[in-house]
Amino acid sequence: MDLDKIKKVIDLINENDLSEFSYEEHNKYKICLKKGGEVPTMIAAPALGAAPAASAGAAPAVASDEKIVESPLVGTFYAKPSPEAPEFVSVGDEVKEDTVICIVEAMKVMNEITAGLNGTITEILVKDAEPVEYGQPLFKIKVK
């Protein structure tokens, strides 16, 4: 995505009174624009599989057929859509690229996080309602 396209998206955000816009190009990049006050701010992050800038704690050991799903932003991890609802996924569950596996709340915005790949959840690395950092490992998924 070039700078001109980003400027056009910012104009659309302002014209339509949106507070947030996210776009991800599979395995290339993810961009999230959030409006704070009068001027939108931009948060860009590498997509799943790219090296994180920083992560909380040591990276977990990963088998050759496993991938780590990392937090795309700083916030609070939620394993379920509401306190009384069941968890989005459990260990052993099959997931597809577009399967919602958790929510990360940032600035009172609930951001649904998808698996980003097809496979089986082998480990959940974060507890419900725990704060997470950008790039922090959230799940291990055995790739299919």
Z-matrix of the N, CA and C atoms (Angstrom, degrees):
N
C 1 1.446
C 2 1.530 1 107.72
N 3 1.307 2 116.50 1 124.43
C 4 1.461 3 119.51 2 -178.65
C 5 1.531 4 111.21 3 -90.32
N 6 1.319 5 115.54 4 169.97
C 7 1.460 6 122.26 5 -175.86
C 8 1.528 7 112.71 6 -61.00
N 9 1.333 8 118.22 7 -37.32
C 10 1.467 9 120.84 8 178.82
C 11 1.526 10 111.26 9 -62.31
N 12 1.333 11 116.86 10 -40.73
C 13 1.465 12 120.15 11 178.58
C 14 1.527 13 110.50 12 -65.81
N 15 1.327 14 116.94 13 -39.68
C 16 1.464 15 120.87 14 178.50
C 17 1.531 16 109.92 15 -62.83
N 18 1.330 17 116.87 16 -42.43
C 19 1.470 18 120.58 17 178.48
C 20 1.524 19 110.76 18 -62.45
N 21 1.338 20 117.41 19 -38.80
C 22 1.465 21 120.76 20 177.87
C 23 1.526 22 110.82 21 -64.41
N 24 1.338 23 116.85 22 -40.07
C 25 1.468 24 120.88 23 178.29
C 26 1.528 25 109.74 24 -64.44
N 27 1.330 26 117.74 25 -41.98
C 28 1.466 27 121.13 26 177.90
C 29 1.527 28 109.71 27 -60.45
N 30 1.325 29 117.88 28 -42.92
C 31 1.469 30 121.27 29 177.38
C 32 1.529 31 110.76 30 -60.55
N 33 1.345 32 116.99 31 -43.01
C 34 1.464 33 120.54 32 178.42
C 35 1.533 34 111.43 33 -63.50
N 36 1.334 35 116.77 34 -38.07
C 37 1.466 36 120.52 35 177.56
C 38 1.525 37 109.61 36 -61.00
N 39 1.331 38 115.78 37 -46.72
C 40 1.466 39 120.08 38 -179.42
C 41 1.528 40 112.04 39 -66.06
N 42 1.325 41 117.96 40 -43.31
C 43 1.463 42 122.29 41 -178.15
C 44 1.525 43 112.50 42 -65.65
N 45 1.329 44 117.24 43 -32.45
C 46 1.462 45 121.54 44 -175.81
C 47 1.517 46 113.49 45 -104.37
N 48 1.319 47 116.96 46 9.99
C 49 1.459 48 122.67 47 177.08
C 50 1.529 49 112.44 48 54.00
N 51 1.328 50 116.20 49 42.49
C 52 1.462 51 121.42 50 175.95
C 53 1.526 52 108.99 51 -88.72
N 54 1.324 53 116.92 52 152.17
C 55 1.461 54 119.77 53 177.96
C 56 1.524 55 112.17 54 -104.75
N 57 1.347 56 116.92 55 -15.84
C 58 1.461 57 119.24 56 -177.75
C 59 1.519 58 110.54 57 -154.08
N 60 1.345 59 115.54 58 146.34
C 61 1.458 60 122.74 59 176.03
C 62 1.516 61 107.71 60 -143.78
N 63 1.335 62 117.19 61 131.54
C 64 1.466 63 121.78 62 177.43
C 65 1.517 64 109.67 63 -127.49
N 66 1.339 65 115.96 64 144.93
C 67 1.454 66 122.38 65 177.35
C 68 1.520 67 108.08 66 -148.06
N 69 1.328 68 115.56 67 136.60
C 70 1.457 69 119.73 68 178.56
C 71 1.515 70 109.20 69 -132.02
N 72 1.312 71 116.05 70 130.20
C 73 1.452 72 121.03 71 172.72
C 74 1.523 73 105.39 72 -102.98
N 75 1.322 74 115.44 73 118.05
C 76 1.461 75 122.60 74 -170.19
C 77 1.532 76 112.42 75 -46.58
N 78 1.322 77 115.38 76 123.55
C 79 1.473 78 125.33 77 177.08
C 80 1.524 79 114.43 78 59.67
N 81 1.340 80 117.93 79 17.07
C 82 1.462 81 119.69 80 176.38
C 83 1.510 82 110.40 81 -116.97
N 84 1.331 83 117.24 82 -63.48
C 85 1.448 84 120.15 83 -179.94
C 86 1.518 85 110.40 84 -159.78
N 87 1.325 86 114.19 85 165.49
C 88 1.459 87 121.60 86 174.44
C 89 1.515 88 106.39 87 -134.53
N 90 1.308 89 115.86 88 136.27
C 91 1.454 90 120.02 89 179.04
C 92 1.521 91 108.24 90 -126.69
N 93 1.310 92 116.26 91 136.82
C 94 1.447 93 122.10 92 178.84
C 95 1.517 94 107.37 93 -131.66
N 96 1.325 95 116.72 94 119.19
C 97 1.456 96 122.00 95 177.75
C 98 1.510 97 107.72 96 -105.95
N 99 1.329 98 116.99 97 126.68
C 100 1.463 99 121.82 98 179.50
C 101 1.510 100 108.19 99 -125.41
N 102 1.309 101 115.02 100 131.68
C 103 1.449 102 120.66 101 -179.10
C 104 1.515 103 109.27 102 -86.35
N 105 1.320 104 116.17 103 122.59
C 106 1.455 105 122.44 104 177.54
C 107 1.512 106 107.98 105 -123.50
N 108 1.320 107 117.93 106 106.48
C 109 1.454 108 120.19 107 -175.66
C 110 1.511 109 109.12 108 76.32
N 111 1.313 110 117.31 109 -131.16
C 112 1.462 111 121.84 110 -177.04
C 113 1.522 112 113.10 111 -94.61
N 114 1.340 113 118.14 112 -19.23
C 115 1.457 114 120.77 113 -174.53
C 116 1.522 115 109.90 114 -116.35
N 117 1.350 116 119.12 115 124.91
C 118 1.459 117 119.69 116 177.41
C 119 1.529 118 110.79 117 -65.47
N 120 1.319 119 115.90 118 145.02
C 121 1.452 120 120.65 119 173.87
C 122 1.517 121 107.80 120 -109.30
N 123 1.322 122 117.53 121 153.33
C 124 1.449 123 120.77 122 -175.63
C 125 1.513 124 110.27 123 -115.90
N 126 1.328 125 115.78 124 132.93
C 127 1.457 126 122.64 125 173.40
C 128 1.514 127 105.84 126 -120.96
N 129 1.317 128 118.15 127 117.44
C 130 1.456 129 121.52 128 178.70
C 131 1.516 130 108.49 129 -115.23
N 132 1.327 131 115.99 130 140.73
C 133 1.453 132 120.49 131 -178.71
C 134 1.514 133 109.70 132 -139.78
N 135 1.339 134 116.98 133 146.30
C 136 1.462 135 118.17 134 174.89
C 137 1.517 136 109.93 135 -66.94
N 138 1.295 137 116.49 136 151.07
C 139 1.460 138 121.66 137 -178.82
C 140 1.512 139 111.08 138 -74.07
N 141 1.330 140 114.97 139 172.99
C 142 1.453 141 122.46 140 178.91
C 143 1.525 142 110.65 141 -49.25
N 144 1.316 143 116.25 142 133.61
C 145 1.452 144 120.60 143 177.86
C 146 1.517 145 113.17 144 94.61
N 147 1.325 146 117.96 145 -17.62
C 148 1.455 147 120.78 146 177.37
C 149 1.523 148 108.27 147 -80.93
N 150 1.313 149 117.18 148 157.25
C 151 1.451 150 121.19 149 -177.87
C 152 1.524 151 110.50 150 -70.55
N 153 1.349 152 118.35 151 129.87
C 154 1.454 153 120.60 152 178.39
C 155 1.521 154 111.05 153 -75.51
N 156 1.326 155 116.46 154 153.13
C 157 1.457 156 121.18 155 177.63
C 158 1.523 157 109.90 156 -70.02
N 159 1.316 158 116.07 157 -37.89
C 160 1.456 159 121.48 158 178.95
C 161 1.518 160 107.47 159 -157.27
N 162 1.310 161 116.79 160 150.95
C 163 1.452 162 118.83 161 175.37
C 164 1.511 163 109.04 162 -139.53
N 165 1.306 164 115.26 163 155.40
C 166 1.455 165 120.97 164 -178.94
C 167 1.521 166 108.74 165 -81.32
N 168 1.315 167 117.03 166 120.85
C 169 1.455 168 121.18 167 177.78
C 170 1.518 169 112.94 168 74.48
N 171 1.327 170 114.93 169 -178.80
C 172 1.459 171 120.73 170 179.86
C 173 1.520 172 110.05 171 -75.74
N 174 1.311 173 115.49 172 148.33
C 175 1.465 174 120.51 173 179.03
C 176 1.529 175 109.12 174 -69.60
N 177 1.334 176 116.81 175 136.58
C 178 1.465 177 119.66 176 178.84
C 179 1.532 178 110.81 177 -70.39
N 180 1.335 179 115.60 178 153.19
C 181 1.460 180 120.09 179 176.45
C 182 1.521 181 108.95 180 -67.49
N 183 1.329 182 115.69 181 137.55
C 184 1.459 183 120.82 182 -176.12
C 185 1.522 184 109.06 183 -128.63
N 186 1.330 185 116.02 184 130.64
C 187 1.464 186 121.13 185 175.68
C 188 1.526 187 109.09 186 -69.25
N 189 1.321 188 116.86 187 162.10
C 190 1.471 189 121.17 188 -177.25
C 191 1.525 190 112.93 189 -63.02
N 192 1.332 191 117.35 190 -24.20
C 193 1.466 192 120.07 191 179.85
C 194 1.529 193 112.46 192 -100.86
N 195 1.344 194 117.15 193 14.75
C 196 1.461 195 121.80 194 179.37
C 197 1.528 196 111.09 195 -113.79
N 198 1.315 197 114.86 196 152.63
C 199 1.466 198 122.29 197 173.81
C 200 1.521 199 107.19 198 -128.44
N 201 1.319 200 115.16 199 154.50
C 202 1.458 201 122.06 200 177.13
C 203 1.526 202 108.93 201 -101.75
N 204 1.320 203 116.78 202 134.48
C 205 1.463 204 121.38 203 170.78
C 206 1.522 205 105.21 204 -98.68
N 207 1.331 206 115.41 205 122.89
C 208 1.460 207 121.42 206 -176.52
C 209 1.521 208 110.87 207 -105.82
N 210 1.312 209 115.18 208 157.15
C 211 1.462 210 119.95 209 176.72
C 212 1.530 211 109.20 210 -70.09
N 213 1.330 212 117.45 211 127.39
C 214 1.463 213 120.36 212 179.84
C 215 1.530 214 113.09 213 -81.76
N 216 1.350 215 116.73 214 -3.58
C 217 1.455 216 120.18 215 -179.78
C 218 1.518 217 110.85 216 -159.45
N 219 1.317 218 116.16 217 168.04
C 220 1.458 219 122.98 218 176.06
C 221 1.515 220 107.79 219 -82.45
N 222 1.324 221 117.41 220 136.64
C 223 1.457 222 120.03 221 178.78
C 224 1.510 223 111.81 222 172.01
N 225 1.322 224 115.76 223 -154.69
C 226 1.463 225 122.38 224 179.19
C 227 1.522 226 108.71 225 -113.78
N 228 1.331 227 115.86 226 127.91
C 229 1.467 228 123.56 227 -179.36
C 230 1.525 229 109.85 228 -80.85
N 231 1.330 230 116.19 229 130.58
C 232 1.460 231 121.00 230 173.96
C 233 1.523 232 108.53 231 -125.81
N 234 1.332 233 116.19 232 125.73
C 235 1.461 234 122.58 233 -178.30
C 236 1.525 235 112.22 234 -84.15
N 237 1.346 236 117.15 235 -10.54
C 238 1.462 237 120.71 236 -178.47
C 239 1.528 238 110.10 237 -139.61
N 240 1.331 239 116.48 238 155.22
C 241 1.466 240 119.98 239 -176.21
C 242 1.530 241 114.09 240 -69.41
N 243 1.332 242 117.61 241 -24.21
C 244 1.463 243 122.37 242 176.12
C 245 1.528 244 107.62 243 -154.28
N 246 1.330 245 117.55 244 161.24
C 247 1.473 246 119.59 245 -176.09
C 248 1.530 247 114.69 246 -56.20
N 249 1.342 248 117.56 247 -33.37
C 250 1.467 249 119.88 248 -177.68
C 251 1.526 250 113.55 249 -91.77
N 252 1.308 251 118.27 250 -6.96
C 253 1.469 252 122.64 251 -177.69
C 254 1.533 253 111.44 252 -84.06
N 255 1.330 254 117.10 253 158.86
C 256 1.471 255 119.92 254 174.49
C 257 1.525 256 110.57 255 -71.68
N 258 1.324 257 116.09 256 162.26
C 259 1.468 258 121.42 257 178.76
C 260 1.522 259 109.89 258 -64.67
N 261 1.344 260 115.83 259 150.46
C 262 1.458 261 120.44 260 177.56
C 263 1.523 262 110.43 261 -58.76
N 264 1.342 263 116.90 262 -47.89
C 265 1.467 264 122.00 263 179.56
C 266 1.523 265 110.24 264 -142.33
N 267 1.323 266 114.97 265 159.08
C 268 1.464 267 122.66 266 176.03
C 269 1.527 268 107.94 267 -130.21
N 270 1.317 269 116.08 268 165.16
C 271 1.458 270 120.64 269 176.07
C 272 1.522 271 108.27 270 -58.39
N 273 1.337 272 116.22 271 131.63
C 274 1.458 273 122.04 272 -179.46
C 275 1.514 274 113.47 273 99.20
N 276 1.331 275 117.56 274 -13.90
C 277 1.466 276 120.40 275 179.78
C 278 1.523 277 111.31 276 -71.83
N 279 1.333 278 114.98 277 140.37
C 280 1.462 279 121.84 278 173.58
C 281 1.529 280 107.79 279 -82.06
N 282 1.333 281 116.70 280 136.26
C 283 1.462 282 120.84 281 178.23
C 284 1.520 283 109.78 282 -129.29
N 285 1.320 284 114.85 283 155.23
C 286 1.461 285 122.49 284 173.92
C 287 1.522 286 107.20 285 -113.86
N 288 1.329 287 117.05 286 170.48
C 289 1.463 288 121.67 287 -177.79
C 290 1.518 289 112.77 288 -50.83
N 291 1.337 290 117.19 289 -40.44
C 292 1.458 291 120.92 290 -174.38
C 293 1.530 292 114.24 291 -95.75
N 294 1.339 293 117.82 292 9.40
C 295 1.460 294 121.32 293 178.30
C 296 1.527 295 109.66 294 -71.47
N 297 1.326 296 116.86 295 126.17
C 298 1.467 297 120.90 296 175.48
C 299 1.523 298 107.12 297 -74.10
N 300 1.345 299 115.87 298 124.06
C 301 1.462 300 120.22 299 -176.75
C 302 1.527 301 112.96 300 -109.36
N 303 1.345 302 116.67 301 -16.89
C 304 1.458 303 120.57 302 178.09
C 305 1.519 304 109.35 303 -172.37
N 306 1.320 305 115.37 304 178.31
C 307 1.462 306 122.75 305 173.12
C 308 1.517 307 107.19 306 -124.83
N 309 1.324 308 116.99 307 139.24
C 310 1.454 309 121.25 308 168.95
C 311 1.527 310 106.23 309 -117.03
N 312 1.332 311 114.94 310 116.71
C 313 1.463 312 120.67 311 179.62
C 314 1.521 313 108.72 312 -87.19
N 315 1.319 314 115.42 313 128.90
C 316 1.458 315 121.11 314 176.83
C 317 1.524 316 107.50 315 -138.40
N 318 1.310 317 116.55 316 123.97
C 319 1.463 318 121.80 317 178.78
C 320 1.531 319 111.48 318 53.43
N 321 1.327 320 116.18 319 44.53
C 322 1.475 321 124.28 320 178.34
C 323 1.526 322 113.49 321 64.16
N 324 1.333 323 116.87 322 17.08
C 325 1.463 324 122.13 323 175.08
C 326 1.527 325 107.53 324 -109.25
N 327 1.340 326 115.95 325 126.25
C 328 1.465 327 120.96 326 179.23
C 329 1.525 328 108.72 327 -88.11
N 330 1.325 329 116.95 328 112.33
C 331 1.456 330 123.28 329 -178.02
C 332 1.521 331 109.26 330 -102.43
N 333 1.337 332 116.27 331 113.22
C 334 1.461 333 120.08 332 177.80
C 335 1.519 334 109.15 333 -73.62
N 336 1.322 335 116.54 334 130.66
C 337 1.462 336 122.69 335 178.88
C 338 1.526 337 107.29 336 -106.13
N 339 1.333 338 116.23 337 127.38
C 340 1.461 339 120.48 338 178.43
C 341 1.524 340 110.45 339 -100.31
N 342 1.312 341 115.31 340 162.63
C 343 1.469 342 120.97 341 -177.47
C 344 1.534 343 111.79 342 -62.77
N 345 1.319 344 117.49 343 -38.97
C 346 1.462 345 120.11 344 179.74
C 347 1.522 346 114.18 345 79.68
N 348 1.331 347 117.00 346 -3.35
C 349 1.462 348 121.30 347 178.67
C 350 1.519 349 109.00 348 -161.22
N 351 1.314 350 116.29 349 166.06
C 352 1.464 351 122.06 350 177.85
C 353 1.522 352 109.17 351 -93.86
N 354 1.324 353 116.70 352 134.63
C 355 1.451 354 119.13 353 179.07
C 356 1.512 355 112.75 354 170.57
N 357 1.347 356 114.89 355 -159.16
C 358 1.454 357 122.82 356 -177.82
C 359 1.521 358 109.10 357 -124.53
N 360 1.329 359 116.82 358 131.84
C 361 1.469 360 121.25 359 176.89
C 362 1.527 361 107.82 360 -66.15
N 363 1.337 362 116.93 361 121.96
C 364 1.465 363 120.31 362 178.78
C 365 1.525 364 112.38 363 -106.35
N 366 1.344 365 116.52 364 -22.51
C 367 1.463 366 119.19 365 178.98
C 368 1.527 367 109.57 366 -161.32
N 369 1.333 368 115.24 367 139.79
C 370 1.464 369 122.15 368 172.70
C 371 1.525 370 105.43 369 -105.55
N 372 1.319 371 116.92 370 119.68
C 373 1.461 372 122.18 371 -169.68
C 374 1.522 373 114.49 372 -96.31
N 375 1.338 374 117.34 373 -1.70
C 376 1.464 375 121.84 374 -176.57
C 377 1.525 376 108.94 375 -132.66
N 378 1.312 377 116.42 376 145.71
C 379 1.464 378 121.38 377 177.23
C 380 1.530 379 109.70 378 -89.63
N 381 1.327 380 115.55 379 153.17
C 382 1.458 381 121.93 380 179.02
C 383 1.534 382 110.65 381 -57.36
N 384 1.327 383 115.75 382 137.74
C 385 1.472 384 124.74 383 177.42
C 386 1.528 385 113.03 384 69.57
N 387 1.327 386 116.96 385 18.12
C 388 1.462 387 121.67 386 178.97
C 389 1.533 388 109.91 387 -90.22
N 390 1.336 389 118.56 388 139.52
C 391 1.470 390 119.27 389 175.65
C 392 1.529 391 110.61 390 -68.53
N 393 1.336 392 116.14 391 143.93
C 394 1.467 393 121.39 392 178.73
C 395 1.524 394 109.68 393 -129.50
N 396 1.301 395 115.40 394 155.73
C 397 1.459 396 123.90 395 178.65
C 398 1.520 397 109.76 396 -105.91
N 399 1.319 398 116.83 397 161.13
C 400 1.458 399 121.33 398 173.84
C 401 1.524 400 108.90 399 -59.50
N 402 1.324 401 116.74 400 131.88
C 403 1.462 402 121.71 401 177.70
C 404 1.519 403 114.29 402 82.69
N 405 1.329 404 118.08 403 -1.52
C 406 1.468 405 120.64 404 -179.77
C 407 1.527 406 109.97 405 -71.15
N 408 1.336 407 117.97 406 132.06
C 409 1.462 408 120.79 407 177.56
C 410 1.526 409 111.06 408 -62.27
N 411 1.344 410 115.73 409 131.83
C 412 1.465 411 121.61 410 179.95
C 413 1.528 412 111.94 411 -110.07
N 414 1.333 413 116.00 412 -42.86
C 415 1.469 414 122.40 413 -174.98
C 416 1.516 415 109.95 414 -140.03
N 417 1.341 416 115.13 415 152.55
C 418 1.461 417 121.88 416 165.03
C 419 1.529 418 105.96 417 -108.56
N 420 1.338 419 115.36 418 133.86
C 421 1.454 420 120.39 419 178.68
C 422 1.521 421 108.87 420 -128.26
N 423 1.346 422 115.70 421 127.45
C 424 1.464 423 121.20 422 174.18
C 425 1.524 424 106.52 423 -78.41
N 426 1.315 425 116.63 424 118.57
C 427 1.462 426 122.38 425 -174.78
C 428 1.519 427 110.93 426 -74.92
N 429 1.331 428 115.16 427 140.58
C 430 1.471 429 121.18 428 177.16
C 431 1.489 430 109.93 429 -99.72
